[in-house]
Every structure is written in structure tokens, then in C-alpha cells.
Amino acid sequence: MYPKTFVVILFIIMTHNALQAQQNTAGRYATVNGLKLYYELHGTGKPLVLLHGGGSTIESNFARVLPALARTHQVIAIEFQAHGHTADIDRPFSFEQDADDVAALLQHLHIEKADILGFSNGGTTALQVAIRHPKQVNKLVLASTLYRRDGMPAGFFEGMQQATLEHMPAPLKEAYRKVNSDPQGLQKMFTRDATRMIHFQDISDDLIKAIHAPALVINGDTDVIRAEHALLLSRMLPHAELAILPGGHSDYIGEICAVDKNSKLPDFVVMMIDTFLAK
């Protein structure tokens, strides 16, 4: 008989190796619009695209909710230009370009139409996918999504002009370094995201009103995206539902910077998303 301690250590090693193998199997690359884009496939069912926020990776944003979503969907999780496994390249960096990359990846995968869940900057990209490639969008889940500059607290954009990499939350830095060893990569990602936010321009109300895909707008009541802005977005979209949940930016999906690591709210949000997408 093996000593109990040995058995426990062996189990931990085997579990780690199995999880690593699963991640390696799920992760792959596709060349789209000149970019070697990293994406992962999880689960089976109707396709659901996950779009992460600024400064983030698939794991840092969606580790808590992805496994549950993959029980009922084929999850296609993407890491955008300069983020996570996807290196930066010399081309424009914009929400519109990210949206075109999403559309191109769906074409590469021979997926005609998909549901799209975007969080934070990923939500803004999801809006652009619906604007620029409406035939490829089934339903939208817009989590903490900005479409107008006044959706941010007063002083946000002025403060962003003074922001440096040192202001970036440590868990996001660690999550990036975990998957990308490029010594300059983290600074490139930060500079790309900060510059894009500083120069962010409103998406016109007319473009939002022209989105006919059913949408679920989700926001925290103490979110960096103002709850009033989430309400306005839900009213501008022709076919939208709104959920204002307790907590701040990302708390309701259990993102890596969420305050309460034991919160049950992400489980509720997954059920809410599943219900919306199943209608």
C-alpha cells in the first residue's frame, strides 16, 4: 500500500497534468486579418463567443464562469491582439478591428451565426460585431459595456492619460505573464489599451438603434460603467433586457479581481445567461 501522503501528491500531479492537457487541447491559433489569433474551444452546443476586457486574458476574465457555460454551449473564447497568447502586430488597434477579427474567426471555423458575450472592452467589441457584421450575430450579452464616454465616472479619461503600468492590478499582470513570456508584451498591451480608451469616441445612438439582435445588458450597481449608462444602452437597443446586479466591475462573473472569491453571484449570472440564450 502506498502511504497516504504519496497518494495525495500523486493525485495532485495527475489532476494538474490533466487540466494542463485539457487547456492545451482547447487552445489553438488561426491567422485572421494578418493576426495570429489565439482562441479556445470548450463544450458542445450552440456557439457562444467570449470576448474579454482590457488588460485581460481568457482565464483572468472567465475562469469562474467558462466551465459552466460550456455545459450547454460550444464556447469560443478569444484573446485579442496584444493580449494573452496573441502577440501584438504593426496594425491599427481598435474595437472595430477586434470586431473584424471575431467575424473572420467565425468564418474560419465555418460558423455562420453565434451568440456573443462581451465583458467591459469586450462588450464594446461585441457591439461593433453587431454593427459591422450583423448577419453573424444571434444574441448579445453585454456585460459592463461602454458605448458613450459619459458612461464613465467624471474624471476617468483625464486620469487615464496619467495612468502607467504600475497602476494595473497585480492579478492581471500575473495572468498575462502566466501565458506570455515576452518581456515587452505587458507594456505593449497596457499602452495599446490605455491609448484606445483615451481616444474612445461615442458610438452613435443611430448605430445602436440599428442593432436588431436580442441583447441582455448586465451591469454592477457600483460598476466603473455607470448603472445609468447600462439603462440607457438597454433603452437604445430595440430588443434588450437589463440586469443591474450588486457589486462592482466584474464581481458578478467572478473575474480575477473580484472582491468576494466565494460569491455565488457568478453561478446565478450563468443561469440568467443560459435562460436568455435559450429563449
C-alpha positions in Angstrom: 0.0 0.0 0.0 1.1 3.5 -0.8 1.5 6.0 2.0 -1.5 8.4 2.2 0.8 11.4 1.6 2.2 9.9 -1.6 -1.3 9.1 -2.9 -2.4 12.7 -2.3 0.7 14.1 -4.1 0.2 11.7 -7.0 -3.4 12.8 -7.3 -2.5 16.5 -7.4 0.1 15.9 -10.1 -2.3 13.8 -12.2 -5.0 16.5 -11.8 -2.6 19.3 -12.8 -1.4 17.4 -15.8 -5.0 16.6 -16.9 -6.0 20.2 -16.6 -2.9 21.3 -18.5 -3.6 18.8 -21.2 -7.2 20.0 -21.5 -6.1 23.6 -21.8 -3.5 22.7 -24.5 -6.1 20.7 -26.4 -8.6 23.6 -26.2 -6.2 26.3 -27.2 -5.2 26.9 -30.9 -4.4 29.7 -33.3 -6.0 31.0 -36.5 -4.5 33.6 -38.9 -7.1 36.2 -39.4 -6.6 39.7 -41.0 -2.8 39.2 -40.7 -3.0 38.3 -37.0 -2.1 35.0 -35.4 -5.2 35.0 -33.1 -5.3 32.6 -30.1 -8.7 31.0 -29.2 -10.0 28.1 -27.2 -12.9 25.8 -27.8 -14.8 24.3 -24.9 -18.0 22.2 -24.7 -20.7 21.5 -27.3 -23.9 23.0 -28.4 -24.8 26.4 -30.0 -21.7 28.6 -30.4 -21.1 31.2 -27.8 -18.2 33.6 -28.3 -16.5 35.1 -25.2 -14.8 38.4 -25.5 -12.5 39.6 -22.6 -11.9 43.0 -21.3 -8.9 45.3 -21.5 -5.7 44.1 -19.9 -7.1 40.6 -19.6 -6.9 37.0 -20.8 -9.5 34.3 -21.2 -8.6 32.8 -17.8 -8.4 36.1 -15.9 -11.9 37.1 -17.0 -13.8 33.9 -17.5 -12.2 31.1 -15.4 -15.1 31.1 -13.0 -18.0 31.0 -15.5 -16.5 29.4 -18.6 -16.8 25.7 -17.4 -20.5 26.3 -16.5 -21.2 28.0 -19.8 -19.5 25.1 -21.7 -22.0 22.6 -20.3 -24.7 23.9 -22.7 -22.7 25.8 -25.4 -19.7 25.4 -27.6 -17.7 28.2 -26.1 -15.3 30.0 -28.4 -13.0 32.2 -26.2 -10.7 34.7 -27.9 -7.6 36.6 -26.8 -7.4 39.8 -28.8 -4.3 41.4 -30.4 -1.6 42.1 -27.8 -3.5 40.2 -25.1 -2.6 36.9 -23.5 -1.2 34.3 -26.1 -1.9 36.7 -29.0 1.1 38.8 -29.9 0.9 42.5 -31.0 1.5 43.3 -34.6 2.0 46.5 -36.5 -1.5 47.5 -37.4 -4.3 49.7 -36.1 -5.7 48.7 -32.7 -9.4 49.5 -32.3 -12.7 48.0 -31.3 -13.7 47.9 -34.9 -10.5 45.9 -35.8 -11.2 43.5 -32.9 -14.8 43.0 -34.2 -13.5 42.2 -37.7 -11.1 39.6 -36.2 -14.1 38.0 -34.4 -16.0 37.9 -37.6 -13.1 36.4 -39.5 -12.5 33.8 -36.9 -16.2 32.7 -37.1 -15.7 32.4 -40.9 -12.5 30.4 -40.3 -14.5 28.0 -38.1 -17.4 27.8 -40.6 -19.8 29.2 -38.0 -22.5 31.2 -39.8 -24.0 32.8 -36.6 -23.1 32.8 -32.9 -24.2 34.3 -29.6 -21.6 36.8 -28.3 -20.8 37.6 -24.7 -18.5 40.6 -24.2 -17.3 41.9 -20.9 -16.1 45.5 -20.5 -14.0 46.4 -23.6 -15.1 43.0 -24.9 -18.7 44.3 -24.7 -17.8 47.3 -26.8 -16.3 45.0 -29.3 -19.5 42.9 -29.2 -21.4 46.0 -30.2 -19.1 46.6 -33.1 -19.5 43.0 -34.3 -23.3 43.5 -34.3 -22.9 46.8 -36.1 -20.3 45.7 -38.7 -21.3 42.0 -39.1 -24.9 41.7 -38.1 -25.6 38.5 -40.0 -23.1 36.7 -37.9 -24.7 37.6 -34.6 -27.6 35.7 -33.0 -27.8 37.2 -29.5 -25.7 39.6 -27.4 -24.8 39.5 -23.8 -23.3 42.9 -23.0 -21.6 42.9 -19.6 -20.3 46.3 -18.2 -20.3 47.7 -21.7 -19.4 51.2 -22.7 -20.7 52.9 -25.8 -20.6 56.6 -24.8 -17.8 58.5 -22.9 -20.3 59.8 -20.4 -20.9 56.2 -19.3 -17.7 56.5 -17.2 -17.3 58.4 -14.0 -16.3 62.1 -14.2 -12.5 62.4 -14.5 -11.9 58.9 -15.8 -10.5 59.9 -19.1 -8.3 62.6 -17.6 -7.0 60.0 -15.1 -6.3 57.5 -17.9 -3.9 60.0 -19.5 -1.8 59.8 -16.4 -2.0 56.0 -15.9 1.1 53.8 -16.1 1.7 50.1 -16.0 2.3 50.4 -12.2 -1.4 51.2 -11.8 -2.5 48.0 -13.5 -3.9 45.5 -10.9 -1.3 42.9 -10.0 -3.6 39.9 -10.7 -4.0 41.0 -14.3 -0.2 41.4 -14.7 0.4 37.9 -13.3 -2.3 36.4 -15.5 -0.6 37.9 -18.6 2.9 36.7 -17.6 1.5 33.2 -16.9 0.7 32.8 -20.6 3.1 35.1 -22.3 6.9 35.4 -21.6 7.5 38.3 -23.9 9.3 40.8 -21.6 7.9 43.8 -23.5 4.5 42.3 -24.1 2.8 43.5 -20.9 3.8 47.1 -21.5 2.7 46.8 -25.1 -0.7 45.6 -24.0 -1.1 48.3 -21.4 -0.1 51.0 -23.9 -2.5 49.7 -26.6 -5.5 49.5 -24.2 -4.8 52.9 -22.5 -4.4 54.7 -25.8 -7.6 53.2 -27.2 -9.5 54.3 -24.1 -8.1 57.8 -24.1 -9.2 58.3 -27.7 -12.5 56.4 -27.3 -15.3 58.0 -29.3 -19.1 57.6 -28.7 -20.9 55.0 -30.8 -23.8 57.0 -32.2 -27.3 56.3 -31.0 -28.4 55.6 -34.5 -25.9 52.7 -34.8 -27.1 51.3 -31.5 -30.7 51.6 -32.5 -29.9 49.7 -35.7 -28.8 46.6 -33.8 -31.7 44.1 -34.0 -30.1 41.2 -32.2 -31.7 40.5 -28.9 -29.5 41.7 -26.1 -29.0 41.1 -22.4 -27.3 44.1 -20.7 -25.6 43.4 -17.4 -24.0 45.8 -15.0 -23.0 46.1 -11.4 -24.6 48.7 -9.3 -21.2 50.1 -8.2 -19.6 49.3 -11.5 -17.0 51.6 -13.2 -19.6 51.7 -16.0 -22.4 53.8 -14.6 -25.6 51.9 -14.0 -27.4 54.8 -15.7 -25.4 54.2 -18.8 -26.4 50.5 -18.8 -30.0 51.5 -18.5 -29.6 54.0 -21.4 -27.9 51.3 -23.6 -30.8 48.9 -22.8 -33.3 51.5 -23.9 -31.4 52.4 -27.1 -31.2 48.8 -28.2 -34.5 47.7 -29.9 -34.7 44.3 -28.2 -32.9 44.4 -24.9 -33.3 43.2 -21.3 -31.4 44.8 -18.4 -30.0 43.3 -15.2 -28.4 45.5 -12.5 -26.6 43.3 -10.0 -25.0 44.0 -6.7 -21.2 44.7 -6.8 -18.6 46.3 -8.9 -16.9 45.8 -12.2 -16.5 42.1 -12.8 -17.8 40.9 -9.4 -20.8 39.2 -11.0 -18.7 37.0 -13.3 -16.1 36.2 -10.6 -13.3 37.8 -12.6 -9.8 37.5 -11.1 -10.0 40.9 -9.4 -13.4 40.3 -7.9 -13.5 41.0 -4.2 -15.5 38.0 -3.0 -13.9 34.9 -4.3 -16.7 32.7 -2.7 -19.6 34.7 -4.1 -22.5 32.6 -5.6 -23.5 35.5 -7.9 -21.5 34.2 -10.9 -23.5 31.0 -10.7 -26.7 33.0 -10.8 -25.4 35.0 -13.7 -24.6 31.9 -15.7 -28.2 30.6 -15.2 -29.5 34.0 -16.2 -27.4 34.0 -19.4 -28.4 30.4 -20.2 -32.0 31.3 -19.8 -31.7 34.3 -22.1 -29.8 32.5 -24.8 -32.3 29.6 -24.7 -35.3 31.7 -25.4 
